[in-house]
Amino acid sequence: MQILAKRLKELRESRRIYQREIAGYLGLSPRGYQDYETNKNDLKLKTLIAIADYYQVSIDYLVGRTDDPGFHTSEAGD
């Protein structure tokens, strides 16, 4: 998924984080994380959730379903 790789790199660079830092947070090797940014490997759901939490963005934003990075929750009964 090309948009995911692009957004991972954009988010990391905009926050001035090294690949080794996010890789360590995720329990990956720097090369393992780099493969996500270069679209050489698919993310597991658990990793995708962890990345969304780390950057405080929605999964929909990461995968290109929206251009709004924010979280939107609805109240029960809406």
Secondary structure, DSSP 4 states (H G I P E B T S, - for coil): -HHHHHHHHHHHHHTT--HHHHHHHHT--HHHHHHHHTTSSPPPHHHHHHHHHHHT--HHHHTTS-S--S-----TT-
